[in-house]
């Protein structure tokens, strides 16, 4: 079991900055962090997402959390840390499933 320590998970694309003074770089984060683990994305896939998933997240964050009852072939899990999430994704991909780490823009 991992000890409870402060952890920041940062989703960053240095090329997706709207104003010059609002972004940071991977190098700046690496310099500031006590420890650093970089997970690079191999490709980008953009979509509007699932309406069922969006509604579930809205209820989770802003309403009454509900069990996931969305799409039958779509798994949703909670990871204890980002390393466990990365292991799940690698395992699912090795088994032939489509698995992704997702990131979002910082505005609605």
Protein Blocks (a to p, Z undefined) as FASTA:
>chain_A
ZZddddddddddfklcfblklcccfklmmmmpmbdcddddfbdcddebjfklmmmmmmmm
mmccdddfbdfklccdddfbfklmmmmmmmmmmnopacddddddfbZZ
